[in-house]
């Protein structure tokens, strides 16, 4: 009984002090990857909680490099990343409307 009272007091205190509102979530979006030879195509398949005004940013590791502007602007957009070699990692980042930036997806090329 005492333990339940302590837990309830902690939960209520958290919301009364506004600490529950300060939690920021990481950006999340659906991204798919398809491979053909040494080229990887990334496609934005679901919006998640990413700020669509900013979109997603693509960065290639190792020899991989995006063919276009290194960005996915809206759901359905695709970008080819070429010249990948074994072990290269492609990273997709996004930003939430609250300004939290983070990794949405990663793909390691194994060719």
N, C-alpha and C positions, 0 to 999 in steps of 0.2 A: 504494500500500500504506500509506504514511504517512497519507494523507488518510482512508482508511477507519478506521485505528486512532484518529485524532483524533475522528472523528465517533462511533465506538462509545464512546470514553471520555466524550464529552460527554453522550450519551444515558444511559449507565449512571450517570454522576455526577448527572444530573438526578433520576433515580428514587431513588438512594441518599440524596440530600439532601432528598427529599420534595417537590421543586418541582413534580413532575408532578401531585401531588394538589391543588395550590392553584389550578389552572385552573378557573374557573367558567364554565359555559355560559350563554348567553342563553336566556330563556324562549322556547319555541316551541310553537305550537298552530295547528290549522287553523281558520280563520274565513272564512266566506263572506259576501258582501254581495249583496243584491238591491235593485233600485230600482223604485219605483212613484210617479210624480209627484214631489213634493219630499220623499218619505219613503224612507229607506234602512233595510232590515232587516239586522241582523248576526246570524249564527248560528254558534255554536261547533260545529264539525264533527269535530274530532279533538283528543284530550287533549294529545298531545305530551309535553313535560316540565314542564308547568305544575302547580303545587300546587293540586289540586282542592279543598282545604279553603279556599283563598282565592278561586279563580275568576279571571275576567277582568273588567277595569274598562273601561268605555266613556266616552270624553270627546268631545264634539262641539266643533268649531271654528266660528267665525263664528256664523251664525244657527242652526246645527244644535243640537238638544238631545234627549237620550234621553227617551222617553215614560215609562219606568218607573224602576227603582232604579239605573240606570247600571251594571248588572252582569250577567254571564253566569255562573251558578253551577255548571253542569255541561254536559257534552257534550249537544247537542240543544237547549239553551236558545236563544231568539231574543229580540231587543230591537229595537223600532222607534225610529229617530232621525228626528224630524220637523223641518219648517220649514227644510230645507236650501236654500241658495242657491248659485249657481255659484261654484266654487272653495273651498267649505267642506271642511275635512278632518276625518274621523272617525278617532280613534286608539283602538286596543284594546291595553291593557297587561296583563301577567301577571307572576307571580312563581314562580321555581323553588322546589322544596323546600329548597334551600340559601339562599334569601333574595335571590337576584339578581332585580331587577325590570327590565323593559324592554318595548319596543314589540313586540307580536306581529303586528299588522297595521295598515295605514292604508288609508283610502279617500278619494279626493277626488271630491266630487260635481260633476258637470258637467251642469247642467240647463238 
